[in-house]
């Protein structure tokens, strides 16, 4: 299945138009409309899930607090 993600604004009339799609004319496509705005609680929960996933990556296990501090110092010195 080919997927294409884009953003568009709903018009005052309540209609939505999306142009320049990467599908052949006449192709049957599935349309899913999801609001992009999230409240603060949803954003915080999503951020927490992302951070948990990153922290559980094997390469993250090899990073020490000293490595993190050195990276922060490097970034601060380049500002």
C-alpha positions in Angstrom: 0.0 0.0 0.0 1.3 3.4 -1.0 0.7 6.1 1.7 0.9 9.9 1.3 0.7 12.3 4.2 -0.1 15.9 3.8 -1.8 18.7 5.7 -4.7 20.8 4.5 -7.1 23.3 6.1 -10.9 22.7 6.1 -12.5 25.6 4.2 -15.2 27.8 5.7 -17.7 25.7 3.7 -16.6 22.6 5.6 -15.0 21.2 2.4 -11.5 19.9 2.1 -9.5 19.9 -1.2 -6.1 18.2 -1.7 -4.2 18.7 -4.9 -1.2 17.2 -6.6 -1.6 13.7 -5.1 0.9 11.0 -6.2 -1.8 8.7 -7.4 -2.9 7.9 -11.0 -6.1 9.6 -12.1 -9.0 7.3 -11.4 -7.1 5.3 -8.7 -9.2 4.2 -5.7 -7.7 5.7 -2.5 -8.7 5.3 1.1 -9.2 8.6 2.9 -8.7 9.1 6.7 -9.2 12.5 8.1 -7.6 13.1 11.6 -7.5 16.4 13.4 -3.8 17.5 13.9 -4.4 19.6 17.0 -3.9 17.8 20.3 -4.4 19.0 23.8 -1.6 19.4 26.3 -2.3 16.1 28.0 -2.2 14.1 24.7 1.0 15.9 23.7 2.6 15.1 27.0 1.6 11.4 26.8 2.9 11.1 23.3 6.2 12.7 24.3 6.5 10.3 27.3 5.9 7.3 25.0 8.6 8.6 22.6 11.1 9.1 25.4 10.5 5.7 26.8 11.0 4.1 23.3 14.3 6.1 22.9 15.5 5.2 26.3 14.9 1.5 25.6 17.0 1.5 22.4 20.1 -0.7 22.8 22.4 2.2 21.8 20.9 4.4 24.5 22.0 1.9 27.2 25.7 2.7 26.3 25.4 6.4 26.9 26.6 7.6 30.3 25.7 10.7 32.3 29.2 12.0 31.5 28.5 11.5 27.8 25.3 13.5 28.1 27.0 16.3 30.1 29.8 16.5 27.5 27.3 16.8 24.6 25.4 19.6 26.4 28.7 21.5 27.0 29.6 21.1 23.4 26.3 22.5 22.2 26.4 25.4 24.7 29.9 26.4 23.5 28.8 26.6 19.9 26.0 29.1 20.6 
